[in-house]
Amino acid sequence: MRLRFVLLFALIVALPVPGSAQNSPSSLPDWALGPFSRPVKEPILKPRPESIFHDPLRTDPVHWEALHTFNPAAVVRNGKVMMLYRAEDDSGAMQIGMHTSRLGLAESEDGIHFTRQPEPVFYPAEDSQKSREWPGGVEDPRIVEAPDGSYVLTYTQWNRKTYTIGVATSQDLIHWVKHGPALGETGPYANLMYKSGGIVTQLDHGRLVAARIHGKFWMYWGEIQVRLATSSDLIHWFPVEESAGKPVVVLKRRPGLFDSGFPEVGTPPILTRQGIVVLYNGKNAEAGAANHMDPELDPGAYSVGEALFDPEHPTRLLQRLDQPVLHPETPYERSGQYAAGTTFGEGLVWFQGKWFLYYGCADTFVAVAIAAGPEHPIPTP
């Protein structure tokens, strides 16, 4: 039954038939990252109600990370792990998506214990993106280093009506320039609601740097269905289309598995000799849904999965793990404002000879999982 579904899935997305990798926590194909373990059995970042920020769009001081700190991005800079994390204040209605989100910055010498900046470094302001980012805020960052040493941030712009992937750049992770929606403010995708963009990277002297394939940068993007876009400058992105105005779909949900609800792009993917390794977040279907949930997971839970794409043809799926490499298990991953539980991966770094995966827990905390790496990092093409 599973083989028949995999064949059907491949036909639907018009790709060659991918292999289905049967994995267990202790046995993974050689292309996959993992297995992952938790070095500490608690969140590494929690809300801090005492933090104050004098927001440019409000007249009163704001407790900017009072309620939730979650969904982090990460890079290695000057021998330290630098984390950008989403923080929600205590304004708005007490429900998901109705507070204002800003991005805080924290740094660590060991990848586990972090020191935070006292104020957010990225937030809605009186700028060209205010109408897209206020009052909902800036959410769910992914970050990569550009070949010139600068940084490129993709994030969700949320005004509580519509959302898009925004792009911003920085030289130091503190001062940022916003460039607007990734797919443009005009044209066929101007009114599309889309989120979650992971730019393909490769290891370069221990850092994950944006990679060119056939002279272009590539970004996997989206939830429900995962798609692709290309860019010449890491700022302006153009969907890979199967026909005009119709982007190619490269990942869909799979009934009965951890991503039976849908897949959503996770950390920035990694280009290796074996292929492009994409870590993504799979949502389990709700109980009673027609596409059948994974009975081993709670309904609606988010877990981290992995897929491998052809390095010469980034739309072509080669393999996809049937089981997640990280799923909600601990109390802090199965409580908070998203009680169904999440291990929502958004940050990945190669640090001190290991893979550090930073993830959000139940839309409330940040945690880390670590995978042992080979003596030498995965080679790039």
C-alpha positions in Angstrom: 0.0 0.0 0.0 2.8 2.4 0.9 4.7 1.7 -2.3 1.5 2.3 -4.4 1.1 5.7 -2.6 4.7 6.7 -3.2 4.2 5.9 -6.9 1.0 7.9 -7.1 2.6 10.8 -5.3 5.5 10.9 -7.8 3.0 11.0 -10.7 1.0 13.8 -9.1 4.0 16.1 -8.8 5.3 15.1 -12.2 8.7 13.9 -10.8 10.6 10.7 -11.2 9.5 8.0 -8.7 11.4 8.8 -5.5 12.7 6.1 -3.1 11.0 5.8 0.2 13.6 5.6 3.0 12.5 3.4 5.9 14.2 4.9 8.9 14.4 4.4 12.6 16.0 6.6 15.2 19.2 4.5 15.1 19.3 3.7 11.4 19.2 6.4 8.8 20.4 6.5 5.1 23.8 7.9 4.7 22.6 11.1 3.1 20.4 12.1 6.1 21.4 14.1 9.2 21.0 12.4 12.5 20.0 10.7 14.7 19.4 13.8 16.9 19.5 13.8 20.7 18.6 16.5 23.2 21.8 17.6 25.1 19.7 19.2 27.8 16.1 18.2 28.8 14.8 21.7 29.0 14.3 24.7 26.8 17.4 26.8 26.1 15.4 30.0 25.7 12.2 31.0 27.6 10.0 34.0 27.8 11.4 36.9 29.8 8.6 39.2 31.0 10.9 41.8 32.4 12.4 42.8 29.0 11.4 46.3 27.9 11.4 47.8 24.5 10.5 51.4 23.5 8.7 50.4 20.3 8.7 53.1 17.5 5.0 52.4 16.7 3.7 52.5 20.3 3.8 55.3 22.9 4.2 52.9 25.9 7.1 50.6 26.7 6.5 47.1 25.4 7.3 43.8 27.2 8.5 42.4 23.9 9.3 38.8 24.9 6.8 38.4 27.7 4.7 35.5 26.4 6.6 33.3 24.0 10.1 32.9 22.6 10.3 30.3 19.8 11.0 29.4 16.1 14.7 30.4 15.9 17.2 30.9 13.0 20.9 30.4 13.5 24.3 31.0 11.9 27.9 30.7 13.0 29.7 34.0 13.3 33.2 34.7 14.7 33.2 31.2 16.3 29.9 31.6 18.1 26.4 30.5 17.4 24.2 33.5 16.7 20.4 33.0 17.1 17.6 35.1 15.8 14.4 34.1 17.6 10.8 35.1 17.4 9.4 36.8 20.5 5.8 37.7 21.2 4.7 40.5 23.5 1.7 40.6 25.8 -0.5 42.8 23.6 -3.5 41.7 21.5 -5.9 38.9 22.0 -4.8 35.7 23.9 -4.7 33.5 20.8 -2.1 32.3 18.3 -1.1 35.0 15.8 -2.8 37.9 17.7 0.2 39.3 19.5 3.0 41.3 18.0 6.2 39.4 17.1 9.7 40.8 16.9 13.1 39.1 16.5 15.6 39.0 19.3 19.3 38.2 19.0 21.3 35.8 21.3 24.8 34.4 21.1 26.5 31.3 22.5 30.0 29.9 22.8 28.9 26.3 23.2 25.7 26.3 21.2 23.5 25.6 24.3 23.8 28.5 26.7 22.8 31.8 25.2 23.2 35.5 26.2 20.5 37.7 24.8 20.5 41.3 23.5 18.2 43.4 25.8 16.1 44.7 22.9 14.9 43.2 19.6 17.1 43.7 16.5 14.3 43.3 13.9 10.7 44.6 14.2 7.9 46.5 12.5 8.7 50.2 12.2 7.8 53.4 10.2 9.2 52.0 7.0 8.2 50.7 3.6 7.0 47.4 5.1 4.8 48.7 7.9 1.5 47.9 6.2 2.6 44.3 5.8 4.1 43.9 9.3 1.8 45.8 11.7 0.3 45.0 14.0 1.1 41.2 13.7 4.8 41.6 13.3 7.8 39.7 11.9 7.8 36.0 12.4 9.6 32.7 11.9 13.1 33.7 10.6 15.4 31.6 8.5 18.9 33.0 7.9 21.9 32.3 5.6 25.3 33.8 5.1 25.8 35.2 1.6 29.0 34.5 -0.4 30.2 38.1 0.3 29.9 37.6 4.1 26.6 39.5 4.6 23.5 37.9 5.9 20.1 37.2 4.2 17.0 36.8 6.3 13.7 35.4 5.1 10.8 35.8 7.5 7.0 36.0 7.7 5.4 39.4 7.3 2.1 39.4 9.2 -0.4 42.2 9.5 -3.2 40.0 10.9 -4.9 40.0 7.5 -2.4 38.5 5.0 1.2 37.2 5.1 4.2 36.9 2.8 7.8 35.9 2.9 9.9 39.1 3.5 13.6 39.5 2.7 16.1 41.6 4.7 19.9 41.9 4.7 22.5 42.8 7.2 26.3 43.1 7.7 26.2 42.5 11.4 22.9 40.8 12.4 21.9 44.0 14.3 21.3 46.6 11.6 18.9 45.4 8.8 17.7 46.6 5.4 14.2 45.4 4.5 13.6 44.6 0.8 9.9 43.6 0.8 8.2 40.4 -0.3 10.4 37.7 -1.8 8.2 37.2 -4.9 7.7 40.9 -5.5 5.1 43.6 -4.7 3.7 43.5 -8.2 3.1 40.8 -10.8 1.3 37.4 -10.7 2.3 36.6 -7.1 1.6 40.0 -5.5 -1.6 38.8 -3.8 -0.4 35.3 -2.9 -0.2 34.4 0.8 2.9 32.4 1.3 5.5 31.7 4.1 8.5 29.6 5.1 11.5 30.2 2.8 14.7 28.1 3.1 17.6 29.2 0.9 19.9 26.3 -0.2 23.4 26.5 1.5 26.6 24.5 1.4 29.4 24.1 3.9 32.3 26.5 3.5 35.0 26.4 6.1 32.5 25.3 8.8 29.8 27.8 7.9 26.7 27.3 5.9 26.8 29.8 2.9 24.2 30.3 0.2 25.0 28.0 -2.7 24.7 28.5 -6.4 23.4 25.7 -8.6 23.7 26.4 -12.4 24.6 29.9 -11.6 21.5 30.6 -9.5 20.5 30.7 -5.8 17.6 28.4 -4.9 14.9 28.6 -2.2 12.4 26.0 -1.2 9.3 27.7 0.1 5.8 27.2 1.3 3.5 25.2 3.5 0.7 22.8 2.5 2.7 22.3 -0.7 6.5 23.0 -0.9 7.7 24.8 -4.0 10.9 26.3 -5.5 12.2 29.7 -6.5 15.5 31.0 -8.0 17.4 34.3 -7.6 20.5 36.0 -8.9 20.9 38.2 -5.9 19.3 36.5 -2.9 16.7 39.3 -2.7 14.4 39.1 -5.7 13.0 35.6 -6.2 11.1 33.9 -9.1 9.1 30.7 -8.7 10.1 27.7 -10.8 6.9 27.2 -12.8 5.3 24.3 -14.6 3.2 26.8 -16.6 2.6 30.5 -16.3 1.6 31.5 -12.8 1.7 27.9 -11.6 4.7 27.0 -9.5 6.1 23.4 -9.5 5.2 21.5 -6.4 8.0 19.3 -5.0 6.6 18.0 -1.7 3.0 17.2 -0.7 1.4 15.5 2.3 1.4 11.8 2.7 -1.6 10.0 4.3 -0.8 7.9 7.4 2.6 9.5 8.0 3.9 12.3 10.2 3.4 14.8 7.4 -0.2 13.7 6.7 -1.5 17.2 7.4 1.1 18.9 5.3 4.8 19.7 4.9 6.3 23.1 5.6 9.9 24.2 4.8 12.1 24.1 7.9 15.8 25.0 8.1 17.9 26.3 5.1 18.6 23.2 3.0 22.2 21.9 2.5 23.8 21.0 -0.9 26.0 17.9 -0.7 27.5 15.5 -3.2 24.6 13.1 -2.6 21.9 15.8 -3.1 20.1 18.7 -1.5 19.1 17.7 2.0 15.9 19.5 3.0 14.8 19.4 6.6 11.1 20.3 6.8 8.4 20.4 9.4 5.6 17.9 8.9 2.2 18.4 10.5 0.3 15.3 11.4 -3.4 15.3 10.3 -6.2 15.9 12.7 -8.1 13.0 14.1 -10.7 11.8 11.7 -9.2 13.7 8.7 -9.7 12.0 5.3 -5.9 11.8 4.7 -5.4 9.7 7.9 -3.1 10.8 10.7 0.0 9.0 11.9 -1.4 7.1 15.0 2.1 7.3 16.7 1.8 11.1 17.0 -0.8 13.4 18.5 -3.2 14.9 16.0 -1.9 18.2 14.6 1.7 17.7 16.0 4.6 19.1 14.1 7.8 16.9 13.6 11.0 17.3 11.7 11.4 15.2 8.5 14.1 15.0 5.8 14.0 14.8 2.0 16.7 14.5 -0.6 16.6 16.3 -3.9 18.7 15.9 -7.1 21.6 18.4 -6.9 21.5 18.9 -10.7 17.7 19.2 -10.8 16.5 20.7 -7.5 12.8 19.9 -8.4 13.5 16.2 -8.5 12.8 14.3 -5.3 15.1 11.3 -4.8 14.3 10.1 -1.3 12.1 11.0 1.7 12.2 9.6 5.2 9.0 7.9 6.3 9.6 8.7 10.0 10.6 12.0 11.5 14.1 12.6 13.0 12.6 14.7 15.8 9.1 14.8 17.2 7.4 16.1 20.3 8.2 14.0 23.3 9.0 16.2 26.3 6.5 18.2 28.4 7.9 21.6 27.1 7.4 20.3 23.5 3.8 19.3 24.1 2.4 22.3 26.1 2.5 26.0 25.7 0.2 27.9 23.3 0.2 25.0 20.8 -0.8 22.1 22.9 -0.7 19.5 20.2 3.0 19.8 20.3 5.8 21.0 18.0 9.4 20.4 17.3 9.5 23.1 14.6 13.0 23.3 13.1 14.2 26.5 11.6 17.9 26.9 12.5 20.7 24.5 11.6 24.5 25.0 12.0 27.6 23.0 11.8 29.4 23.8 15.1 32.3 22.1 16.9 32.1 19.1 14.6 28.3 18.5 15.2 25.0 19.5 13.7 23.0 21.8 16.0 19.3 21.9 15.2 17.4 24.8 16.8 13.6 24.4 17.0 10.5 25.9 18.5 8.6 24.0 21.2 4.8 24.3 21.2 5.0 28.0 20.0 6.4 28.9 23.4 10.1 27.9 23.9 13.4 27.3 22.0 15.3 24.1 22.3 18.2 22.4 20.6 19.0 18.9 19.3 22.4 17.7 18.3 23.6 15.1 15.8 27.1 13.7 15.7 28.9 14.5 12.5 31.6 12.7 10.6 35.2 13.6 11.3 35.0 15.9 8.3 31.7 17.6 7.4 29.6 16.4 4.5 31.4 17.3 1.3 30.0 19.7 -1.1 29.9 19.3 -4.9 
